[in-house]
Amino acid sequence: MDGKPEEGVQVRLHPVGKLDDMDAPRPFAGTREDGTFDLGTFTEGDGAPTGAFLVTIFWPNVPNGPEPPGDGLGGAYTNITKPPFEVAIIEGENQLEPFQLERPKKSSKSPTK
């Protein structure tokens, strides 16, 4: 995030060509303090199936609790129809390039009175 690792960012892979298939596996992970993560499909860290995937990224703006979180990235990386990243998972160990994210810029506009 802005060139530095960030903890708690949620990464989800969506299989190319199967976006409408609700039964298709969608591997998921949350980042650690150093920005790394281990994908899981059925259980935490069990990996991902091989294939091409579109990537969505969500950064909860509040800790787990009774209220649903908003996206601290303003939805910039959650649009599956225009995902900013695509990855290929191959058989064996995979090390993906870091996803370079930017925090949304705060608007400098003053409210109109």
N, CA, C and O atoms as a printed pandas DataFrame, in Angstrom:
     atom_number atom_name residue_name chain_id  residue_number  x_coord  y_coord  z_coord
0              1         N          MET        A               1    0.857   -1.170    0.000
1              2        CA          MET        A               1    0.000    0.000    0.000
2              3         C          MET        A               1    0.897    1.225    0.000
3              4         O          MET        A               1    1.661    1.443    0.940
4              5         N          ASP        A               2    0.805    2.023   -1.055
5              6        CA          ASP        A               2    1.671    3.197   -1.178
6              7         C          ASP        A               2    3.139    2.831   -0.985
7              8         O          ASP        A               2    3.901    3.582   -0.376
8              9         N          GLY        A               3    3.534    1.652   -1.517
9             10        CA          GLY        A               3    4.930    1.212   -1.461
10            11         C          GLY        A               3    5.340    0.508   -0.182
11            12         O          GLY        A               3    6.504    0.134   -0.042
12            13         N          LYS        A               4    4.417    0.314    0.763
13            14        CA          LYS        A               4    4.752   -0.342    2.033
14            15         C          LYS        A               4    3.801   -1.517    2.268
15            16         O          LYS        A               4    2.647   -1.475    1.841
16            17         N          PRO        A               5    4.285   -2.577    2.955
17            18        CA          PRO        A               5    3.383   -3.697    3.257
18            19         C          PRO        A               5    2.286   -3.269    4.231
19            20         O          PRO        A               5    2.475   -2.364    5.045
20            21         N          GLU        A               6    1.145   -3.934    4.132
21            22        CA          GLU        A               6    0.009   -3.604    4.993
22            23         C          GLU        A               6   -0.660   -4.891    5.455
23            24         O          GLU        A               6   -0.851   -5.819    4.669
24            25         N          GLU        A               7   -1.012   -4.938    6.723
25            26        CA          GLU        A               7   -1.674   -6.107    7.308
26            27         C          GLU        A               7   -3.195   -5.993    7.165
27            28         O          GLU        A               7   -3.750   -4.895    7.193
28            29         N          GLY        A               8   -3.854   -7.134    7.013
29            30        CA          GLY        A               8   -5.306   -7.176    7.030
30            31         C          GLY        A               8   -5.993   -6.897    5.706
31            32         O          GLY        A               8   -7.213   -6.746    5.664
32            33         N          VAL        A               9   -5.228   -6.827    4.624
33            34        CA          VAL        A               9   -5.823   -6.620    3.304
34            35         C          VAL        A               9   -6.332   -7.979    2.815
35            36         O          VAL        A               9   -5.622   -8.981    2.901
36            37         N          GLN        A              10   -7.553   -8.004    2.307
37            38        CA          GLN        A              10   -8.162   -9.258    1.855
38            39         C          GLN        A              10   -7.995   -9.399    0.347
39            40         O          GLN        A              10   -8.380   -8.520   -0.424
40            41         N          VAL        A              11   -7.412  -10.529   -0.054
41            42        CA          VAL        A              11   -7.148  -10.824   -1.458
42            43         C          VAL        A              11   -8.032  -12.001   -1.859
43            44         O          VAL        A              11   -8.049  -13.026   -1.176
44            45         N          ARG        A              12   -8.766  -11.859   -2.962
45            46        CA          ARG        A              12   -9.616  -12.953   -3.441
46            47         C          ARG        A              12   -9.384  -13.157   -4.933
47            48         O          ARG        A              12   -9.324  -12.198   -5.703
48            49         N          LEU        A              13   -9.252  -14.438   -5.332
49            50        CA          LEU        A              13   -9.073  -14.792   -6.733
50            51         C          LEU        A              13  -10.386  -15.313   -7.304
51            52         O          LEU        A              13  -11.097  -16.084   -6.659
52            53         N          HIS        A              14  -10.696  -14.883   -8.519
53            54        CA          HIS        A              14  -11.927  -15.277   -9.206
54            55         C          HIS        A              14  -11.528  -15.959  -10.511
55            56         O          HIS        A              14  -10.831  -15.348  -11.321
56            57         N          PRO        A              15  -11.950  -17.217  -10.745
57            58        CA          PRO        A              15  -11.500  -17.943  -11.938
58            59         C          PRO        A              15  -12.004  -17.314  -13.235
59            60         O          PRO        A              15  -13.203  -17.092  -13.403
60            61         N          VAL        A              16  -11.086  -17.032  -14.140
61            62        CA          VAL        A              16  -11.430  -16.464  -15.438
62            63         C          VAL        A              16  -12.353  -17.444  -16.167
63            64         O          VAL        A              16  -12.110  -18.650  -16.181
64            65         N          GLY        A              17  -13.398  -16.911  -16.762
65            66        CA          GLY        A              17  -14.337  -17.726  -17.509
66            67         C          GLY        A              17  -15.397  -18.401  -16.656
67            68         O          GLY        A              17  -16.281  -19.078  -17.180
68            69         N          LYS        A              18  -15.312  -18.219  -15.342
69            70        CA          LYS        A              18  -16.282  -18.844  -14.437
70            71         C          LYS        A              18  -16.851  -17.842  -13.435
71            72         O          LYS        A              18  -17.250  -18.224  -12.334
72            73         N          LEU        A              19  -16.891  -16.582  -13.805
73            74        CA          LEU        A              19  -17.336  -15.557  -12.865
74            75         C          LEU        A              19  -18.793  -15.736  -12.459
75            76         O          LEU        A              19  -19.178  -15.367  -11.349
76            77         N          ASP        A              20  -19.609  -16.301  -13.351
77            78        CA          ASP        A              20  -21.025  -16.520  -13.032
78            79         C          ASP        A              20  -21.277  -17.845  -12.333
79            80         O          ASP        A              20  -22.392  -18.100  -11.877
80            81         N          ASP        A              21  -20.259  -18.695  -12.241
81            82        CA          ASP        A              21  -20.389  -20.013  -11.603
82            83         C          ASP        A              21  -20.163  -19.863  -10.099
83            84         O          ASP        A              21  -19.023  -19.758   -9.645
84            85         N          MET        A              22  -21.238  -19.853   -9.339
85            86        CA          MET        A              22  -21.133  -19.650   -7.885
86            87         C          MET        A              22  -20.462  -20.827   -7.178
87            88         O          MET        A              22  -20.062  -20.697   -6.021
88            89         N          ASP        A              23  -20.330  -21.977   -7.852
89            90        CA          ASP        A              23  -19.672  -23.134   -7.253
90            91         C          ASP        A              23  -18.173  -23.181   -7.558
91            92         O          ASP        A              23  -17.458  -24.007   -6.990
92            93         N          ALA        A              24  -17.695  -22.320   -8.432
93            94        CA          ALA        A              24  -16.270  -22.298   -8.773
94            95         C          ALA        A              24  -15.465  -21.826   -7.561
95            96         O          ALA        A              24  -15.855  -20.865   -6.897
96            97         N          PRO        A              25  -14.353  -22.488   -7.269
97            98        CA          PRO        A              25  -13.528  -22.075   -6.122
98            99         C          PRO        A              25  -13.003  -20.654   -6.278
99           100         O          PRO        A              25  -12.607  -20.234   -7.366
100          101         N          ARG        A              26  -13.010  -19.925   -5.168
101          102        CA          ARG        A              26  -12.473  -18.573   -5.131
102          103         C          ARG        A              26  -11.481  -18.473   -3.968
103          104         O          ARG        A              26  -11.854  -18.125   -2.848
104          105         N          PRO        A              27  -10.210  -18.785   -4.254
105          106        CA          PRO        A              27   -9.194  -18.724   -3.196
106          107         C          PRO        A              27   -9.150  -17.346   -2.539
107          108         O          PRO        A              27   -9.443  -16.330   -3.169
108          109         N          PHE        A              28   -8.779  -17.336   -1.264
109          110        CA          PHE        A              28   -8.846  -16.132   -0.447
110          111         C          PHE        A              28   -7.676  -16.112    0.529
111          112         O          PHE        A              28   -7.182  -17.161    0.944
112          113         N          ALA        A              29   -7.240  -14.917    0.888
113          114        CA          ALA        A              29   -6.201  -14.766    1.924
114          115         C          ALA        A              29   -6.283  -13.373    2.515
115          116         O          ALA        A              29   -6.806  -12.448    1.893
116          117         N          GLY        A              30   -5.764  -13.237    3.714
117          118        CA          GLY        A              30   -5.563  -11.948    4.351
118          119         C          GLY        A              30   -4.070  -11.738    4.523
119          120         O          GLY        A              30   -3.337  -12.681    4.821
120          121         N          THR        A              31   -3.617  -10.510    4.337
121          122        CA          THR        A              31   -2.185  -10.244    4.426
122          123         C          THR        A              31   -1.711  -10.175    5.874
123          124         O          THR        A              31   -2.440   -9.775    6.782
124          125         N          ARG        A              32   -0.460  -10.582    6.047
125          126        CA          ARG        A              32    0.216  -10.457    7.342
126          127         C          ARG        A              32    0.887   -9.078    7.422
127          128         O          ARG        A              32    0.838   -8.300    6.469
128          129         N          GLU        A              33    1.499   -8.793    8.545
129          130        CA          GLU        A              33    2.141   -7.491    8.770
130          131         C          GLU        A              33    3.151   -7.134    7.678
131          132         O          GLU        A              33    3.301   -5.965    7.323
132          133         N          ASP        A              34    3.845   -8.153    7.145
133          134        CA          ASP        A              34    4.845   -7.893    6.101
134          135         C          ASP        A              34    4.242   -7.878    4.694
135          136         O          ASP        A              34    4.971   -7.774    3.708
136          137         N          GLY        A              35    2.915   -7.983    4.601
137          138        CA          GLY        A              35    2.239   -7.930    3.316
138          139         C          GLY        A              35    2.107   -9.268    2.606
139          140         O          GLY        A              35    1.440   -9.353    1.575
140          141         N          THR        A              36    2.729  -10.313    3.136
141          142        CA          THR        A              36    2.637  -11.624    2.509
142          143         C          THR        A              36    1.329  -12.308    2.886
143          144         O          THR        A              36    0.664  -11.919    3.847
144          145         N          PHE        A              37    0.969  -13.338    2.113
145          146        CA          PHE        A              37   -0.244  -14.094    2.394
146          147         C          PHE        A              37   -0.127  -15.495    1.809
147          148         O          PHE        A              37    0.650  -15.732    0.884
148          149         N          ASP        A              38   -0.902  -16.410    2.355
149          150        CA          ASP        A              38   -1.003  -17.777    1.856
150          151         C          ASP        A              38   -2.445  -18.017    1.462
151          152         O          ASP        A              38   -3.344  -17.961    2.302
152          153         N          LEU        A              39   -2.668  -18.283    0.182
153          154        CA          LEU        A              39   -4.021  -18.511   -0.307
154          155         C          LEU        A              39   -4.618  -19.792    0.239
155          156         O          LEU        A              39   -3.919  -20.781    0.455
156          157         N          GLY        A              40   -5.907  -19.755    0.454
157          158        CA          GLY        A              40   -6.655  -20.937    0.849
158          159         C          GLY        A              40   -7.919  -21.018    0.015
159          160         O          GLY        A              40   -8.540  -20.000   -0.290
160          161         N          THR        A              41   -8.297  -22.236   -0.351
161          162        CA          THR        A              41   -9.505  -22.425   -1.147
162          163         C          THR        A              41  -10.606  -23.044   -0.303
163          164         O          THR        A              41  -11.732  -22.546   -0.278
164          165         N          PHE        A              42  -10.283  -24.134    0.389
165          166        CA          PHE        A              42  -11.270  -24.816    1.233
166          167         C          PHE        A              42  -10.964  -24.621    2.714
167          168         O          PHE        A              42  -11.875  -24.562    3.540
168          169         N          THR        A              43   -9.680  -24.520    3.045
169          170        CA          THR        A              43   -9.256  -24.215    4.411
170          171         C          THR        A              43   -8.106  -23.208    4.325
171          172         O          THR        A              43   -7.470  -23.068    3.280
172          173         N          GLU        A              44   -7.855  -22.526    5.411
173          174        CA          GLU        A              44   -6.813  -21.503    5.443
174          175         C          GLU        A              44   -5.470  -22.077    5.016
175          176         O          GLU        A              44   -4.992  -23.057    5.586
176          177         N          GLY        A              45   -4.861  -21.454    4.000
177          178        CA          GLY        A              45   -3.520  -21.821    3.581
178          179         C          GLY        A              45   -3.400  -23.090    2.753
179          180         O          GLY        A              45   -2.283  -23.550    2.512
180          181         N          ASP        A              46   -4.525  -23.680    2.301
181          182        CA          ASP        A              46   -4.411  -24.932    1.539
182          183         C          ASP        A              46   -4.086  -24.705    0.064
183          184         O          ASP        A              46   -4.008  -25.669   -0.697
184          185         N          GLY        A              47   -3.895  -23.458   -0.357
185          186        CA          GLY        A              47   -3.485  -23.165   -1.724
186          187         C          GLY        A              47   -4.648  -22.827   -2.631
187          188         O          GLY        A              47   -5.772  -22.600   -2.185
188          189         N          ALA        A              48   -4.345  -22.801   -3.915
189          190        CA          ALA        A              48   -5.327  -22.454   -4.943
190          191         C          ALA        A              48   -5.207  -23.442   -6.089
191          192         O          ALA        A              48   -4.122  -23.964   -6.347
192          193         N          PRO        A              49   -6.318  -23.706   -6.785
193          194        CA          PRO        A              49   -6.220  -24.569   -7.958
194          195         C          PRO        A              49   -5.447  -23.863   -9.074
195          196         O          PRO        A              49   -5.296  -22.641   -9.054
196          197         N          THR        A              50   -4.964  -24.629  -10.037
197          198        CA          THR        A              50   -4.259  -24.025  -11.162
198          199         C          THR        A              50   -5.250  -23.300  -12.063
199          200         O          THR        A              50   -6.434  -23.636  -12.105
200          201         N          GLY        A              51   -4.756  -22.319  -12.770
201          202        CA          GLY        A              51   -5.590  -21.595  -13.718
202          203         C          GLY        A              51   -5.350  -20.104  -13.686
203          204         O          GLY        A              51   -4.501  -19.608  -12.945
204          205         N          ALA        A              52   -6.117  -19.394  -14.510
205          206        CA          ALA        A              52   -6.052  -17.931  -14.587
206          207         C          ALA        A              52   -7.126  -17.345  -13.680
207          208         O          ALA        A              52   -8.252  -17.840  -13.636
208          209         N          PHE        A              53   -6.772  -16.297  -12.964
209          210        CA          PHE        A              53   -7.674  -15.677  -11.996
210          211         C          PHE        A              53   -7.626  -14.159  -12.099
211          212         O          PHE        A              53   -6.575  -13.567  -12.345
212          213         N          LEU        A              54   -8.780  -13.547  -11.906
213          214        CA          LEU        A              54   -8.872  -12.106  -11.707
214          215         C          LEU        A              54   -8.773  -11.872  -10.211
215          216         O          LEU        A              54   -9.259  -12.684   -9.424
216          217         N          VAL        A              55   -8.155  -10.781   -9.811
217          218        CA          VAL        A              55   -7.901  -10.513   -8.394
218          219         C          VAL        A              55   -8.717   -9.309   -7.929
219          220         O          VAL        A              55   -8.703   -8.251   -8.559
220          221         N          THR        A              56   -9.430   -9.488   -6.811
221          222        CA          THR        A              56  -10.057   -8.346   -6.153
222          223         C          THR        A              56   -9.418   -8.187   -4.780
223          224         O          THR        A              56   -9.001   -9.162   -4.154
224          225         N          ILE        A              57   -9.351   -6.946   -4.327
225          226        CA          ILE        A              57   -8.689   -6.631   -3.066
226          227         C          ILE        A              57   -9.597   -5.699   -2.271
227          228         O          ILE        A              57  -10.130   -4.722   -2.796
228          229         N          PHE        A              58   -9.757   -6.031   -0.984
229          230        CA          PHE        A              58  -10.637   -5.283   -0.082
230          231         C          PHE        A              58   -9.867   -5.040    1.208
231          232         O          PHE        A              58   -9.226   -5.950    1.732
232          233         N          TRP        A              59   -9.927   -3.822    1.717
233          234        CA          TRP        A              59   -9.223   -3.490    2.963
234          235         C          TRP        A              59  -10.246   -3.001    3.965
235          236         O          TRP        A              59  -10.669   -1.847    3.899
236          237         N          PRO        A              60  -10.658   -3.866    4.903
237          238        CA          PRO        A              60  -11.666   -3.457    5.893
238          239         C          PRO        A              60  -11.197   -2.229    6.659
239          240         O          PRO        A              60  -10.057   -2.166    7.120
240          241         N          ASN        A              61  -12.086   -1.260    6.787
241          242        CA          ASN        A              61  -11.699   -0.017    7.462
242          243         C          ASN        A              61  -12.048    0.000    8.952
243          244         O          ASN        A              61  -11.830    1.004    9.629
244          245         N          VAL        A              62  -12.588   -1.109    9.461
245          246        CA          VAL        A              62  -12.844   -1.255   10.894
246          247         C          VAL        A              62  -12.494   -2.684   11.297
247          248         O          VAL        A              62  -12.555   -3.585   10.459
248          249         N          PRO        A              63  -12.130   -2.914   12.558
249          250        CA          PRO        A              63  -11.858   -4.273   13.015
250          251         C          PRO        A              63  -13.132   -5.129   12.978
251          252         O          PRO        A              63  -14.245   -4.607   12.903
252          253         N          ASN        A              64  -12.942   -6.448   13.033
253          254        CA          ASN        A              64  -14.102   -7.342   13.090
254          255         C          ASN        A              64  -15.003   -6.936   14.239
255          256         O          ASN        A              64  -14.535   -6.634   15.337
256          257         N          GLY        A              65  -16.299   -6.931   13.975
257          258        CA          GLY        A              65  -17.256   -6.549   15.002
258          259         C          GLY        A              65  -18.661   -6.651   14.454
259          260         O          GLY        A              65  -18.876   -7.240   13.395
260          261         N          PRO        A              66  -19.621   -6.081   15.167
261          262        CA          PRO        A              66  -21.020   -6.214   14.762
262          263         C          PRO        A              66  -21.370   -5.426   13.499
263          264         O          PRO        A              66  -22.314   -5.785   12.796
264          265         N          GLU        A              67  -20.640   -4.377   13.207
265          266        CA          GLU        A              67  -20.922   -3.569   12.024
266          267         C          GLU        A              67  -20.108   -4.078   10.842
267          268         O          GLU        A              67  -18.923   -4.372   10.994
268          269         N          PRO        A              68  -20.729   -4.188    9.661
269          270        CA          PRO        A              68  -19.954   -4.604    8.490
270          271         C          PRO        A              68  -18.942   -3.523    8.114
271          272         O          PRO        A              68  -19.248   -2.333    8.190
272          273         N          PRO        A              69  -17.749   -3.929    7.714
273          274        CA          PRO        A              69  -16.738   -2.935    7.365
274          275         C          PRO        A              69  -16.986   -2.323    6.005
275          276         O          PRO        A              69  -17.628   -2.920    5.141
276          277         N          GLY        A              70  -16.468   -1.126    5.833
277          278        CA          GLY        A              70  -16.400   -0.515    4.516
278          279         C          GLY        A              70  -15.036   -0.834    3.934
279          280         O          GLY        A              70  -14.201   -1.444    4.603
280          281         N          ASP        A              71  -14.804   -0.434    2.711
281          282        CA          ASP        A              71  -13.527   -0.685    2.061
282          283         C          ASP        A              71  -12.639    0.545    2.204
283          284         O          ASP        A              71  -12.956    1.613    1.681
284          285         N          GLY        A              72  -11.536    0.388    2.909
285          286        CA          GLY        A              72  -10.587    1.478    3.098
286          287         C          GLY        A              72   -9.927    1.922    1.809
287          288         O          GLY        A              72   -9.227    2.934    1.785
288          289         N          LEU        A              73  -10.145    1.165    0.722
289          290        CA          LEU        A              73   -9.598    1.531   -0.580
290          291         C          LEU        A              73  -10.661    2.133   -1.485
291          292         O          LEU        A              73  -10.435    2.342   -2.677
292          293         N          GLY        A              74  -11.824    2.409   -0.904
293          294        CA          GLY        A              74  -12.891    3.060   -1.653
294          295         C          GLY        A              74  -13.436    2.257   -2.823
295          296         O          GLY        A              74  -13.992    2.830   -3.760
296          297         N          GLY        A              75  -13.283    0.941   -2.781
297          298        CA          GLY        A              75  -13.797    0.089   -3.854
298          299         C          GLY        A              75  -12.936    0.085   -5.110
299          300         O          GLY        A              75  -13.342   -0.465   -6.134
300          301         N          ALA        A              76  -11.760    0.686   -5.046
301          302        CA          ALA        A              76  -10.906    0.801   -6.233
302          303         C          ALA        A              76  -10.431   -0.545   -6.778
303          304         O          ALA        A              76  -10.078   -0.642   -7.954
304          305         N          TYR        A              77  -10.417   -1.582   -5.940
305          306        CA          TYR        A              77   -9.882   -2.875   -6.369
306          307         C          TYR        A              77  -10.901   -4.005   -6.230
307          308         O          TYR        A              77  -10.519   -5.175   -6.204
308          309         N          THR        A              78  -12.176   -3.678   -6.143
309          310        CA          THR        A              78  -13.191   -4.713   -5.950
310          311         C          THR        A              78  -14.102   -4.925   -7.156
311          312         O          THR        A              78  -14.964   -5.803   -7.115
312          313         N          ASN        A              79  -13.942   -4.164   -8.208
313          314        CA          ASN        A              79  -14.802   -4.285   -9.379
314          315         C          ASN        A              79  -14.339   -5.457  -10.238
315          316         O          ASN        A              79  -13.339   -5.354  -10.948
316          317         N          ILE        A              80  -15.066   -6.568  -10.174
317          318        CA          ILE        A              80  -14.663   -7.778  -10.888
318          319         C          ILE        A              80  -14.755   -7.604  -12.404
319          320         O          ILE        A              80  -14.107   -8.348  -13.141
320          321         N          THR        A              81  -15.541   -6.644  -12.884
321          322        CA          THR        A              81  -15.632   -6.432  -14.332
322          323         C          THR        A              81  -14.445   -5.634  -14.869
323          324         O          THR        A              81  -14.185   -5.635  -16.072
324          325         N          LYS        A              82  -13.725   -4.950  -13.972
325          326        CA          LYS        A              82  -12.527   -4.210  -14.378
326          327         C          LYS        A              82  -11.419   -4.414  -13.333
327          328         O          LYS        A              82  -10.923   -3.446  -12.757
328          329         N          PRO        A              83  -11.031   -5.679  -13.091
329          330        CA          PRO        A              83  -10.033   -5.913  -12.055
330          331         C          PRO        A              83   -8.656   -5.372  -12.469
331          332         O          PRO        A              83   -8.272   -5.477  -13.634
332          333         N          PRO        A              84   -7.931   -4.807  -11.535
333          334        CA          PRO        A              84   -6.629   -4.245  -11.869
334          335         C          PRO        A              84   -5.527   -5.294  -11.996
335          336         O          PRO        A              84   -4.447   -5.004  -12.509
336          337         N          PHE        A              85   -5.804   -6.523  -11.525
337          338        CA          PHE        A              85   -4.765   -7.558  -11.525
338          339         C          PHE        A              85   -5.326   -8.873  -12.051
339          340         O          PHE        A              85   -6.496   -9.195  -11.845
340          341         N          GLU        A              86   -4.464   -9.628  -12.737
341          342        CA          GLU        A              86   -4.778  -10.987  -13.150
342          343         C          GLU        A              86   -3.536  -11.820  -12.869
343          344         O          GLU        A              86   -2.415  -11.382  -13.124
344          345         N          VAL        A              87   -3.741  -13.023  -12.343
345          346        CA          VAL        A              87   -2.616  -13.902  -12.027
346          347         C          VAL        A              87   -2.871  -15.290  -12.608
347          348         O          VAL        A              87   -4.011  -15.680  -12.857
348          349         N          ALA        A              88   -1.788  -16.017  -12.814
349          350        CA          ALA        A              88   -1.870  -17.410  -13.229
350          351         C          ALA        A              88   -1.269  -18.254  -12.123
351          352         O          ALA        A              88   -0.152  -17.996  -11.673
352          353         N          ILE        A              89   -2.004  -19.255  -11.689
353          354        CA          ILE        A              89   -1.513  -20.199  -10.679
354          355         C          ILE        A              89   -1.109  -21.464  -11.428
355          356         O          ILE        A              89   -1.906  -22.035  -12.172
356          357         N          ILE        A              90    0.135  -21.897  -11.227
357          358        CA          ILE        A              90    0.628  -23.106  -11.872
358          359         C          ILE        A              90    0.845  -24.185  -10.822
359          360         O          ILE        A              90    0.859  -23.903   -9.624
360          361         N          GLU        A              91    1.010  -25.406  -11.272
361          362        CA          GLU        A              91    1.258  -26.533  -10.369
362          363         C          GLU        A              91    2.529  -26.274   -9.567
363          364         O          GLU        A              91    3.527  -25.813  -10.121
364          365         N          GLY        A              92    2.502  -26.563   -8.272
365          366        CA          GLY        A              92    3.671  -26.379   -7.410
366          367         C          GLY        A              92    3.617  -25.065   -6.653
367          368         O          GLY        A              92    2.564  -24.441   -6.519
368          369         N          GLU        A              93    4.770  -24.666   -6.166
369          370        CA          GLU        A              93    4.903  -23.434   -5.373
370          371         C          GLU        A              93    4.756  -22.212   -6.280
371          372         O          GLU        A              93    5.353  -22.163   -7.355
372          373         N          ASN        A              94    3.968  -21.233   -5.855
373          374        CA          ASN        A              94    3.790  -19.994   -6.605
374          375         C          ASN        A              94    4.143  -18.820   -5.719
375          376         O          ASN        A              94    3.742  -18.764   -4.556
376          377         N          GLN        A              95    4.886  -17.894   -6.264
377          378        CA          GLN        A              95    5.159  -16.647   -5.549
378          379         C          GLN        A              95    4.720  -15.510   -6.461
379          380         O          GLN        A              95    5.368  -15.220   -7.466
380          381         N          LEU        A              96    3.624  -14.876   -6.102
381          382        CA          LEU        A              96    3.073  -13.790   -6.909
382          383         C          LEU        A              96    3.855  -12.505   -6.663
383          384         O          LEU        A              96    4.376  -12.271   -5.572
384          385         N          GLU        A              97    3.921  -11.688   -7.694
385          386        CA          GLU        A              97    4.525  -10.363   -7.539
386          387         C          GLU        A              97    3.648   -9.557   -6.583
387          388         O          GLU        A              97    2.431   -9.740   -6.570
388          389         N          PRO        A              98    4.240   -8.668   -5.784
389          390        CA          PRO        A              98    3.426   -7.850   -4.878
390          391         C          PRO        A              98    2.411   -7.013   -5.660
391          392         O          PRO        A              98    2.713   -6.482   -6.729
392          393         N          PHE        A              99    1.212   -6.908   -5.106
393          394        CA          PHE        A              99    0.189   -6.044   -5.682
394          395         C          PHE        A              99    0.466   -4.637   -5.190
395          396         O          PHE        A              99    0.501   -4.392   -3.984
396          397         N          GLN        A             100    0.661   -3.715   -6.114
397          398        CA          GLN        A             100    0.943   -2.325   -5.764
398          399         C          GLN        A             100   -0.383   -1.575   -5.676
399          400         O          GLN        A             100   -1.067   -1.396   -6.684
400          401         N          LEU        A             101   -0.742   -1.140   -4.480
401          402        CA          LEU        A             101   -2.011   -0.457   -4.231
402          403         C          LEU        A             101   -1.761    0.979   -3.793
403          404         O          LEU        A             101   -0.719    1.305   -3.223
404          405         N          GLU        A             102   -2.730    1.813   -4.070
405          406        CA          GLU        A             102   -2.664    3.204   -3.605
406          407         C          GLU        A             102   -3.902    3.508   -2.796
407          408         O          GLU        A             102   -5.013    3.136   -3.172
408          409         N          ARG        A             103   -3.702    4.187   -1.681
409          410        CA          ARG        A             103   -4.850    4.646   -0.891
410          411         C          ARG        A             103   -5.592    5.697   -1.697
411          412         O          ARG        A             103   -4.980    6.472   -2.432
412          413         N          PRO        A             104   -6.921    5.722   -1.558
413          414        CA          PRO        A             104   -7.662    6.770   -2.278
414          415         C          PRO        A             104   -7.251    8.152   -1.779
415          416         O          PRO        A             104   -6.998    8.359   -0.592
416          417         N          LYS        A             105   -7.193    9.073   -2.707
417          418        CA          LYS        A             105   -6.851   10.454   -2.349
418          419         C          LYS        A             105   -8.060   11.107   -1.694
419          420         O          LYS        A             105   -9.192   10.928   -2.144
420          421         N          LYS        A             106   -7.822   11.849   -0.653
421          422        CA          LYS        A             106   -8.893   12.596    0.019
422          423         C          LYS        A             106   -9.261   13.784   -0.856
423          424         O          LYS        A             106   -8.393   14.448   -1.422
424          425         N          SER        A             107  -10.533   14.037   -0.956
425          426        CA          SER        A             107  -10.998   15.169   -1.737
426          427         C          SER        A             107  -10.659   16.458   -1.019
427          428         O          SER        A             107  -10.837   16.566    0.194
428          429         N          SER        A             108  -10.170   17.436   -1.766
429          430        CA          SER        A             108   -9.828   18.725   -1.150
430          431         C          SER        A             108  -10.948   19.738   -1.363
431          432         O          SER        A             108  -10.819   20.909   -1.004
432          433         N          LYS        A             109  -12.058   19.267   -1.957
433          434        CA          LYS        A             109  -13.176   20.185   -2.204
434          435         C          LYS        A             109  -13.869   20.553   -0.899
435          436         O          LYS        A             109  -14.051   19.712   -0.019
436          437         N          SER        A             110  -14.241   21.786   -0.791
437          438        CA          SER        A             110  -14.978   22.234    0.380
438          439         C          SER        A             110  -16.469   21.986    0.161
439          440         O          SER        A             110  -16.951   22.104   -0.966
440          441         N          PRO        A             111  -17.203   21.645    1.215
441          442        CA          PRO        A             111  -18.641   21.475    1.036
442          443         C          PRO        A             111  -19.278   22.792    0.618
443          444         O          PRO        A             111  -18.857   23.870    1.036
444          445         N          THR        A             112  -20.295   22.676   -0.210
445          446        CA          THR        A             112  -21.008   23.870   -0.669
446          447         C          THR        A             112  -22.036   24.279    0.384
447          448         O          THR        A             112  -22.727   23.434    0.954
448          449         N          LYS        A             113  -22.125   25.568    0.629
449          450        CA          LYS        A             113  -23.100   26.057    1.625
450          451         C          LYS        A             113  -24.198   26.783    0.940
451          452         O          LYS        A             113  -25.118   27.272    1.596
